[in-house]
Amino acid sequence: MQKIYISELAKYVGQEITIQGWLYNKRSSGKLRFLVLRDGSGYLQCVYFKGNITPEIFDLSDRIGQESAIEVTGKVKAEPRAVGGYELDATNLTVLHETHDYPITPKDHGIEFLMDNRHLWLRSSRQVAIMKIRHRIVKAIRDFFDDRGFTLMDAPILTPAACEGTSTLFETEYFDLGKAYLTQSGQLYAEAGALALGKVYTFGPTFRAEKSKTRRHLTEFWMVEPEVAFADLNDDMDLAEEFLEYIVQTVLTDRAEELKTLERDTTKLQSVKRPFPRISYDEAVEILKKNGVEFEYGNDLGAADETIVSNQFDRPVMVHRYPSEVKAFYMKRDPENPKLALAVDVLAPEGYGEIIGGSQREDSLDLLLARIKEHNLPQSAFEWYLDLRRFGSVPHAGFGLGLERTVTWICGLDHLRETIPFPRMIYRNTP
């Protein structure tokens, strides 16, 4: 038997085929049975007419339960009203595995129940659509950098020291060498790569032991981090806006059906085109004050603050030059005002918050040593990183994009937990 997928049915109109999958849904109408089959590539309505099949097949089509694994034979015909645009006039049915009492039914279920059954919830049309959009975003990320001369560089997951502050580290014993930590970022290693290869990116899982229950936080998530030698903050912002425009417009083109399944208002995504507005931290503070927010200058922007600022624009907004005290040790200070860091956060519209954080890196050995001491970090753990400033140091810049936050925004979701196959949060590490 030739293996045929639902996504390929356009090639088989008028032909008899056999196709395998799972029973997604079914309904009856007199002498007709309508079985909706899913195979991962799409959905297909299979129509059983009592007059065209044996009584045994007709009864079997009524008996099997949701998520039974089945094999269906019939003739393909175009049917614009049917799910997927095609229909199968079915003549045979083979049950590969009969299932009953599938726990996730078309009725509403509470989120905790669905999360406990995440391994099954992934089969729903909504979750399938999200996973396909996530996949297309991942491919767009790789295509963007690969097509622009970047080299993928894999950073270690176990690291000897913190990158984004010591309070959010997952710690483990590492043989006889003492403590090791799950990576918070691949950025420091990307810097080493940029000084070897010019333009690199890391893309992999990162971990933050942050005790946060907000809809924007996971303890395990994926991040892509480009790093470019001989680049400054403006170069970094140029790259970030080109990157975001490419991702969003690619998804709009290639995943229109999935966005429709999610009932996403795509008109708001169509506005995501360059140039993006760029405002300073000081200008962001003024926006907050004009909107009645009692914001203390020098603080980082919180989620509510980001929402107010981003709501002033119809596309992502870049907020740059934050107070250096609220930014990481490796960020270069503004030569014109050393109290500011040459940093940028890109805030997504519609209240989705920060999706990119980046900066020009400190390229002076003496200043970086001072930052490490100010942040009470062990210099010994960063000697290899300091070598990058001892041998051939140049201006360089980069950023990190959180994959799950990006998926949340593009899909128009309420919570990050649906954007990764098996989410890890402070109150959940199963299934």
Backbone torsions as a table, in degrees:
resi	resn	phi	psi	omega
1	MET	NA	127.9	176.1
2	GLN	-70.5	131.4	-179.8
3	LYS	-77.2	119.5	-178.8
4	ILE	-122.2	136.9	177.9
5	TYR	-107.5	154.5	-178.6
6	ILE	-58.0	-36.1	-179.1
7	SER	-64.7	-13.0	-177.8
8	GLU	-102.4	5.3	-170.2
9	LEU	-61.7	-24.6	-179.7
10	ALA	-57.5	-26.6	-178.6
11	LYS	-80.8	-9.1	-171.2
12	TYR	-121.7	17.3	179.8
13	VAL	-59.8	130.0	-179.5
14	GLY	87.6	-5.3	-178.8
15	GLN	-104.8	155.1	174.1
16	GLU	-89.6	130.2	-178.6
17	ILE	-133.9	166.5	169.9
18	THR	-121.5	131.8	-175.0
19	ILE	-135.1	145.5	-176.7
20	GLN	-114.7	149.1	177.3
21	GLY	176.6	-153.3	-178.4
22	TRP	-125.3	147.2	178.9
23	LEU	-74.6	110.8	-177.5
24	TYR	-86.6	-38.0	-178.3
25	ASN	-163.0	162.1	176.6
26	LYS	-154.9	156.6	174.9
27	ARG	-153.1	161.7	-178.1
28	SER	-125.0	150.9	174.8
29	SER	-150.6	91.5	179.9
30	GLY	62.5	-116.3	-177.7
31	LYS	-88.0	11.4	-178.3
32	LEU	-117.5	141.7	171.7
33	ARG	-120.9	132.1	178.4
34	PHE	-114.8	110.6	178.8
35	LEU	-108.6	122.9	176.0
36	VAL	-94.7	119.4	-178.1
37	LEU	-100.7	140.4	172.0
38	ARG	-123.4	144.4	178.1
39	ASP	-133.0	13.6	-178.4
40	GLY	93.8	-27.7	178.9
41	SER	-97.4	-13.7	-178.9
42	GLY	170.3	-168.7	-177.7
43	TYR	-126.9	143.9	-176.4
44	LEU	-139.9	126.9	174.7
45	GLN	-84.5	123.0	178.6
46	CYS	-107.5	123.0	-174.5
47	VAL	-105.6	122.1	177.1
48	TYR	-108.2	117.2	177.4
49	PHE	-102.3	127.5	-172.9
50	LYS	-55.7	-32.5	-177.0
51	GLY	-76.3	-12.6	-175.8
52	ASN	-104.7	-4.5	-175.4
53	ILE	-134.4	167.5	179.9
54	THR	-71.8	156.2	176.8
55	PRO	-57.7	-34.8	-179.1
56	GLU	-63.5	-44.1	179.5
57	ILE	-65.9	-40.7	-179.5
58	PHE	-63.1	-42.7	178.5
59	ASP	-67.4	-39.6	179.9
60	LEU	-62.9	-39.5	-180.0
61	SER	-62.7	-25.8	179.4
62	ASP	-87.7	-26.0	-171.7
63	ARG	-82.8	-38.0	-171.4
64	ILE	-66.6	149.2	-176.6
65	GLY	-98.9	167.7	178.4
66	GLN	-53.3	135.6	179.4
67	GLU	75.0	11.2	169.0
68	SER	-63.1	139.2	176.6
69	ALA	-85.1	125.0	-172.7
70	ILE	-136.8	162.9	174.9
71	GLU	-126.4	125.3	-174.4
72	VAL	-120.1	136.2	175.4
73	THR	-116.0	139.8	178.1
74	GLY	175.5	-178.1	-177.9
75	LYS	-99.7	134.2	-179.1
76	VAL	-82.2	134.9	172.3
77	LYS	-139.6	148.8	176.4
78	ALA	-72.9	134.6	179.4
79	GLU	-149.4	94.2	-175.7
80	PRO	-57.1	-26.9	-177.8
81	ARG	-78.8	-17.0	-177.3
82	ALA	-83.8	155.2	175.5
83	VAL	-57.7	129.3	-180.0
84	GLY	83.6	-11.4	177.1
85	GLY	86.6	2.3	179.0
86	TYR	-136.7	161.2	-178.2
87	GLU	-141.8	155.3	178.5
88	LEU	-118.0	119.5	169.9
89	ASP	-78.8	97.7	-168.4
90	ALA	-80.7	141.1	178.7
91	THR	-122.8	-13.6	-179.2
92	ASN	-149.7	157.2	-179.8
93	LEU	-147.1	124.3	174.8
94	THR	-119.4	128.7	179.2
95	VAL	-92.9	118.3	178.7
96	LEU	-86.6	-33.9	174.6
97	HIS	-156.5	115.0	-177.1
98	GLU	-85.3	132.0	-176.8
99	THR	-125.0	141.5	173.7
100	HIS	-137.5	157.9	176.4
101	ASP	61.8	38.4	174.6
102	TYR	-59.7	129.3	-169.2
103	PRO	-70.2	-25.8	-178.2
104	ILE	-102.3	104.6	-177.0
105	THR	-103.1	172.8	179.6
106	PRO	-62.4	-11.9	178.9
107	LYS	-73.3	170.5	178.6
108	ASP	-73.6	140.8	175.2
109	HIS	-127.1	151.4	175.9
110	GLY	-69.1	154.5	-175.6
111	ILE	-64.2	-35.3	-179.8
112	GLU	-65.8	-39.2	176.7
113	PHE	-62.4	-45.3	-179.8
114	LEU	-64.7	-38.8	178.8
115	MET	-69.6	-35.9	175.6
116	ASP	-63.8	-28.4	-180.0
117	ASN	-110.3	34.8	-176.9
118	ARG	-56.8	-35.3	-179.9
119	HIS	-62.0	-25.4	175.8
120	LEU	-98.3	-34.3	179.9
121	TRP	-58.6	-29.5	179.3
122	LEU	-58.4	-18.6	-178.3
123	ARG	-80.0	-12.7	-176.4
124	SER	-70.6	155.0	-176.1
125	SER	-61.4	-35.7	179.3
126	ARG	-65.4	-47.1	-178.4
127	GLN	-68.9	-36.2	175.9
128	VAL	-61.1	-43.2	179.4
129	ALA	-61.6	-43.2	179.8
130	ILE	-63.2	-44.9	-178.8
131	MET	-64.6	-34.9	178.7
132	LYS	-71.3	-35.8	175.8
133	ILE	-68.3	-41.7	176.5
134	ARG	-57.3	-46.3	180.0
135	HIS	-59.7	-42.1	-179.0
136	ARG	-68.4	-34.4	176.1
137	ILE	-64.9	-43.9	178.0
138	VAL	-59.1	-45.0	179.3
139	LYS	-64.8	-40.7	178.4
140	ALA	-61.9	-39.5	177.8
141	ILE	-59.9	-49.4	-178.5
142	ARG	-66.5	-42.9	179.5
143	ASP	-60.7	-42.5	-177.6
144	PHE	-58.6	-52.0	-176.2
145	PHE	-74.6	-39.3	179.9
146	ASP	-61.5	-39.0	-177.9
147	ASP	-75.1	-10.3	-178.2
148	ARG	-113.0	20.4	172.5
149	GLY	82.1	12.9	176.0
150	PHE	-81.1	150.5	175.4
151	THR	-109.7	128.0	175.8
152	LEU	-69.2	130.7	178.1
153	MET	-129.5	122.6	-177.3
154	ASP	-86.3	120.5	179.4
155	ALA	-89.4	153.5	179.3
156	PRO	-68.9	149.4	175.6
157	ILE	-87.6	-32.0	173.9
158	LEU	-94.2	125.5	-176.1
159	THR	-127.9	158.5	-178.3
160	PRO	-87.1	-9.1	-174.7
161	ALA	-155.8	173.1	-179.7
162	ALA	-77.7	155.1	171.9
163	CYS	-116.9	-37.9	-174.7
164	GLU	-117.3	32.7	179.6
165	GLY	104.2	143.8	-171.8
166	THR	-81.7	-8.8	-173.7
167	SER	-82.9	-9.8	-175.5
168	THR	-123.4	38.0	-178.0
169	LEU	-98.7	138.0	166.9
170	PHE	-90.7	121.9	-170.8
171	GLU	-107.8	145.4	175.4
172	THR	-146.5	158.5	174.5
173	GLU	-81.5	136.4	-177.7
174	TYR	-119.2	84.2	178.7
175	PHE	50.2	-127.7	-178.4
176	ASP	-96.1	8.0	-175.2
177	LEU	-95.7	1.4	178.4
178	GLY	94.2	-139.8	-174.2
179	LYS	-85.1	145.9	167.5
180	ALA	-135.0	163.9	-172.7
181	TYR	-136.4	144.8	172.1
182	LEU	-68.8	136.6	-171.3
183	THR	-61.7	139.5	171.8
184	GLN	-93.0	-17.0	-174.8
185	SER	-172.6	149.4	174.3
186	GLY	-93.3	5.7	-168.4
187	GLN	-61.1	-46.0	-176.6
188	LEU	-60.0	-37.8	178.5
189	TYR	-73.6	-31.5	175.6
190	ALA	-64.3	-34.2	177.1
191	GLU	-62.0	-42.2	176.5
192	ALA	-61.3	-39.5	179.0
193	GLY	-66.1	-39.3	-178.7
194	ALA	-65.0	-36.3	179.3
195	LEU	-77.3	-8.1	173.7
196	ALA	-100.9	-38.2	-170.3
197	LEU	-119.2	-3.3	177.3
198	GLY	88.3	-59.5	-180.0
199	LYS	-135.6	120.1	-178.8
200	VAL	-136.5	167.3	167.9
201	TYR	-146.6	144.2	170.8
202	THR	-106.2	150.7	-178.4
203	PHE	-151.6	109.0	-178.1
204	GLY	-174.4	-176.4	-178.8
205	PRO	-73.6	144.4	174.7
206	THR	-133.7	163.1	-169.5
207	PHE	-137.7	136.5	175.5
208	ARG	-135.3	120.6	178.4
209	ALA	-85.2	57.0	-176.6
210	GLU	-96.5	123.2	-176.4
211	LYS	-82.7	69.9	-178.3
212	SER	-122.2	136.9	178.7
213	LYS	-109.9	18.1	-177.1
214	THR	-75.0	165.4	-179.5
215	ARG	-73.7	-3.1	-178.4
216	ARG	-104.1	2.8	-171.7
217	HIS	-123.0	136.5	168.0
218	LEU	-126.7	156.0	175.9
219	THR	-86.8	-19.2	175.3
220	GLU	-131.1	124.1	-177.7
221	PHE	-151.5	169.5	-178.2
222	TRP	-106.2	141.6	-178.6
223	MET	-138.7	139.0	173.2
224	VAL	-107.9	134.1	-173.7
225	GLU	-135.9	97.6	173.6
226	PRO	-78.4	151.6	176.6
227	GLU	-142.9	133.7	-173.0
228	VAL	-130.0	125.9	175.0
229	ALA	-75.2	152.5	-179.8
230	PHE	58.7	41.5	-179.7
231	ALA	-129.9	147.2	176.7
232	ASP	-115.3	-170.9	-175.7
233	LEU	-62.8	-39.5	179.5
234	ASN	-64.6	-40.5	175.6
235	ASP	-60.4	-40.1	-179.4
236	ASP	-62.5	-43.4	-179.6
237	MET	-69.0	-37.4	176.7
238	ASP	-60.2	-44.5	-179.5
239	LEU	-65.0	-41.9	-177.2
240	ALA	-63.4	-42.2	-177.9
241	GLU	-73.3	-36.2	175.3
242	GLU	-63.0	-40.4	-179.7
243	PHE	-62.9	-49.5	-178.5
244	LEU	-65.6	-41.7	177.8
245	GLU	-59.1	-43.9	-178.5
246	TYR	-62.0	-45.7	-178.6
247	ILE	-61.1	-51.7	-174.5
248	VAL	-64.2	-45.9	-177.3
249	GLN	-68.6	-32.1	176.0
250	THR	-64.3	-44.9	179.5
251	VAL	-65.1	-40.8	178.0
252	LEU	-58.5	-37.5	-178.9
253	THR	-77.1	-45.2	-169.2
254	ASP	-96.0	-14.5	-176.9
255	ARG	-129.7	39.6	-179.2
256	ALA	-62.8	-41.1	-178.8
257	GLU	-64.8	-41.1	179.6
258	GLU	-66.8	-38.9	176.3
259	LEU	-63.6	-35.2	177.0
260	LYS	-66.1	-41.5	176.8
261	THR	-57.0	-37.9	-179.1
262	LEU	-82.8	-2.7	-177.9
263	GLU	57.3	38.8	-179.8
264	ARG	-76.8	133.0	174.9
265	ASP	-77.6	96.5	-173.7
266	THR	-77.9	-12.0	178.0
267	THR	-61.1	-30.8	179.5
268	LYS	-74.1	-26.9	177.1
269	LEU	-80.0	-28.7	-179.6
270	GLN	-64.1	-20.2	178.9
271	SER	-79.5	-8.2	-175.6
272	VAL	-79.2	80.2	178.9
273	LYS	-138.9	149.7	178.7
274	ARG	-67.5	152.8	-1.2
275	PRO	-83.8	152.4	174.1
276	PHE	-90.8	147.8	173.6
277	PRO	-64.0	141.7	177.7
278	ARG	-124.5	122.0	-180.0
279	ILE	-129.9	151.2	177.2
280	SER	-79.3	164.8	174.0
281	TYR	-55.6	-42.2	179.9
282	ASP	-60.5	-40.4	178.3
283	GLU	-67.7	-34.8	176.5
284	ALA	-64.9	-39.8	177.9
285	VAL	-62.9	-39.5	177.8
286	GLU	-63.1	-39.0	177.1
287	ILE	-61.1	-43.0	179.8
288	LEU	-62.8	-43.7	-179.4
289	LYS	-64.2	-40.4	178.9
290	LYS	-65.3	-22.3	178.4
291	ASN	-99.0	17.8	172.6
292	GLY	77.5	18.6	180.0
293	VAL	-90.3	129.0	175.2
294	GLU	-84.5	88.9	-174.3
295	PHE	-108.4	129.8	179.4
296	GLU	-87.7	118.9	-179.0
297	TYR	-58.7	135.1	-178.4
298	GLY	107.3	-18.5	176.2
299	ASN	-79.0	157.8	171.7
300	ASP	-76.1	158.4	177.6
301	LEU	-75.8	129.1	175.0
302	GLY	-85.9	176.9	-177.4
303	ALA	-58.9	-44.0	-179.6
304	ALA	-65.9	-37.7	178.3
305	ASP	-64.8	-43.9	179.2
306	GLU	-59.8	-39.0	-179.5
307	THR	-64.0	-44.4	-179.6
308	ILE	-63.2	-43.9	-179.6
309	VAL	-65.1	-47.9	-175.5
310	SER	-68.8	-25.3	179.5
311	ASN	-68.8	-9.5	177.7
312	GLN	-80.7	-6.5	-172.2
313	PHE	-132.5	156.8	-179.1
314	ASP	-98.3	7.7	179.1
315	ARG	-150.1	172.7	-179.6
316	PRO	-56.0	144.7	178.8
317	VAL	-117.4	139.7	179.7
318	MET	-101.4	121.6	176.9
319	VAL	-107.4	120.5	-173.9
320	HIS	-124.2	166.3	178.0
321	ARG	59.5	67.0	175.6
322	TYR	-80.3	159.5	170.5
323	PRO	-57.1	132.5	-174.2
324	SER	-63.0	-26.0	-177.2
325	GLU	-64.6	-25.0	-177.3
326	VAL	-98.0	5.2	-178.6
327	LYS	-116.1	165.6	-172.6
328	ALA	-67.0	159.5	-173.7
329	PHE	-63.1	-27.2	-173.4
330	TYR	-85.2	-2.1	-176.8
331	MET	-82.8	133.6	-178.1
332	LYS	-71.6	142.1	176.9
333	ARG	-86.1	151.1	-178.7
334	ASP	-69.4	120.6	179.8
335	PRO	-57.6	-28.8	-179.5
336	GLU	-81.4	-18.2	177.4
337	ASN	-157.2	92.2	-174.9
338	PRO	-60.3	-11.2	177.2
339	LYS	-77.6	-9.6	-179.3
340	LEU	-110.5	145.5	176.1
341	ALA	-97.7	144.2	176.0
342	LEU	-79.4	66.7	-174.1
343	ALA	-118.3	157.6	176.3
344	VAL	-143.2	137.3	168.8
345	ASP	-116.0	136.3	176.1
346	VAL	-104.8	120.0	-177.4
347	LEU	-101.7	126.9	178.0
348	ALA	-75.8	149.4	176.7
349	PRO	-71.9	177.9	176.1
350	GLU	65.8	21.6	175.8
351	GLY	80.1	19.2	-177.5
352	TYR	-89.6	-5.8	169.5
353	GLY	75.8	-162.5	-174.5
354	GLU	-67.4	126.2	174.1
355	ILE	-117.9	-17.6	175.9
356	ILE	-134.5	135.8	169.8
357	GLY	-128.7	129.8	-177.7
358	GLY	-152.2	178.9	-179.7
359	SER	-171.3	164.8	161.3
360	GLN	-80.9	138.7	-175.3
361	ARG	-89.6	151.9	175.9
362	GLU	-70.3	119.6	-177.1
363	ASP	-104.3	-0.1	177.5
364	SER	-90.8	127.2	179.0
365	LEU	-60.7	-46.8	-176.3
366	ASP	-64.4	-42.5	-179.2
367	LEU	-69.8	-36.3	178.3
368	LEU	-67.3	-39.4	175.2
369	LEU	-58.9	-42.4	179.2
370	ALA	-63.6	-40.4	178.8
371	ARG	-63.1	-42.1	-179.3
372	ILE	-61.2	-40.6	178.5
373	LYS	-68.1	-41.6	179.2
374	GLU	-59.8	-35.0	-177.7
375	HIS	-91.4	7.4	178.6
376	ASN	54.5	42.2	177.8
377	LEU	-97.7	147.1	-179.2
378	PRO	-72.3	116.6	-176.9
379	GLN	-60.8	-33.7	-177.2
380	SER	-59.7	-34.4	-179.0
381	ALA	-73.1	-15.6	-176.7
382	PHE	-112.2	12.5	-178.9
383	GLU	-58.9	-39.2	178.8
384	TRP	-64.2	-36.7	179.1
385	TYR	-69.8	-36.8	177.4
386	LEU	-67.8	-28.9	176.6
387	ASP	-58.9	-29.0	179.0
388	LEU	-64.1	-23.9	177.2
389	ARG	-93.6	-16.3	178.4
390	ARG	-84.2	-28.1	-171.7
391	PHE	-128.3	96.3	174.3
392	GLY	77.6	35.6	-179.0
393	SER	-65.8	137.1	176.5
394	VAL	-140.2	160.3	172.6
395	PRO	-58.7	137.3	177.7
396	HIS	-153.7	157.7	-173.9
397	ALA	-150.7	160.7	178.6
398	GLY	-170.1	-178.2	179.0
399	PHE	-154.2	168.7	174.4
400	GLY	-123.3	134.3	175.1
401	LEU	-113.7	125.7	176.6
402	GLY	-79.4	118.5	-175.7
403	LEU	-62.1	-47.5	-174.7
404	GLU	-66.3	-37.9	176.5
405	ARG	-64.4	-36.4	179.1
406	THR	-67.3	-42.4	177.4
407	VAL	-62.9	-42.6	179.1
408	THR	-57.2	-47.3	-179.6
409	TRP	-65.0	-51.2	-175.5
410	ILE	-64.8	-35.8	179.4
411	CYS	-80.7	-16.7	-178.2
412	GLY	73.6	39.8	-175.9
413	LEU	-92.2	163.9	179.2
414	ASP	-89.6	-21.8	-171.8
415	HIS	-149.0	145.8	-179.5
416	LEU	-66.3	-20.3	-170.8
417	ARG	-61.9	-21.1	179.9
418	GLU	-87.6	-4.3	-171.5
419	THR	-94.9	-7.2	-179.0
420	ILE	-128.2	140.7	-173.7
421	PRO	-51.9	-47.5	-178.0
422	PHE	-132.1	90.3	-173.7
423	PRO	-67.7	144.2	174.4
424	ARG	-116.1	120.8	-179.8
425	MET	-130.5	172.0	-173.8
426	ILE	-63.4	-22.6	-179.1
427	TYR	-110.3	12.9	-178.7
428	ARG	-153.0	127.0	170.7
429	ASN	-134.9	21.1	175.6
430	THR	-131.5	160.8	-3.5
431	PRO	-75.9	NA	NA
